[in-house]
Amino acid sequence: MPGVQALVGAMDRKARLAPSIARERGLACTSVSRLLVLPDDRTARRRVAAHAATLDRILPARTRDFRRWLSKSRGPLAGIMFVSGLTQQHARHRVSGSLAVR
């Protein structure tokens, strides 16, 4: 996990730009959700806990909330998802390709 200030700045910038990027690609964007995916290990959880006051305010939802949200997908959601089986190698790769926009 990068520094919290850099993380928050990057997520805010991407969330702000997402609707216009979607429009440029001919997609309708009714809301933007923010999700930080981290490996489900002690190090990641310790880093999140160290910055709990900030992260809980900016990214309040957790894995359980996202799973519920995925079945309903109503409105924006912001949070942190801990994923088991995610290695450091996988965690460092950027996701590319098209994204589904609702």
N, C-alpha and C positions, 0 to 999 in steps of 0.2 A: 504494500500500500504506500503510495507516495505521501509527501507531506500533506497535512489536512488542508492548508491554505491553497496549495496547488490543485488538490483534488476538487475542492469546492469551486474554485474559479473555473476549472475545466468543465465541470458538470453544469454550472450555470451558463457558461458560454454555449455549450452544445444544446442545452434545453432551449435557450433563447433563439438559436439559429435553426433548430429542427423544423419548425413550421414553414419557414421560407424555403428551406432546402426541399422539403416534401412538395411544396407548391411548384417549385421549379421542375420537379420530376413528374408532375401531373398527378400527385397523390393528395388526397384530402387528409388533413390533420386536425382532429378535433381536440386532442389533448396530448401532452408530452409527459411521460413518466421517466423517472430517473432510478436506475438500478446499479448498485455497486456489487459485483460478484466477487467473492473472496473464497479461498479454500477453507474448508471447515477444519481448521487446525488451531492449536493453542496460540501460535504466533499471531495469526490474523485476529483471533478473538481478543488477545491481549492488546493489540494495537488499537482495535476499535474501542475497547474498554478504557484505554488511556486517554482517548479523546471523546468519551461518551457525552459530555455536556454539549459539545458542538455537533457531533454526528447524530445524536438522538433528536436534536432540533431540526436539522436539515434533512436527514434520512431516517425518519422515525419507524418505518415499516421494517419487518424482518421476514425471514424465509416463509414462515407460516402465513403471514399476511399476503405475500406475493402469490402463494399457491391458491389461496381463496380468491384473490383478485383475478388470477388467470381464468378461473371458471366463470367469473362475472364480467370482467373487464369493463368496469364503469368508471370513467373519469381517471384523472392522473393519480399516480402513486409514486412515492419516493422512499427508497429504503436500501437496506443491505441484505444480500442473500448469501448465506454460507452454503457451499456446495461440496459434498464429500467426493473424494476421488479426483479432485482437481489438483494437479501437481503444479509446482512453480513454473515449469516449462510451459504448461498450458495457460497458466494465469498471465503470463507475459505476452502472449500472442494477441494481436488486435483482431477484432472481428471485422471481416470485410464482406462485401456482397450487398444485396438488396435487403432492406428491412421492411417488414410489414407495418404499415401505418394505418391506424384506425381513425 
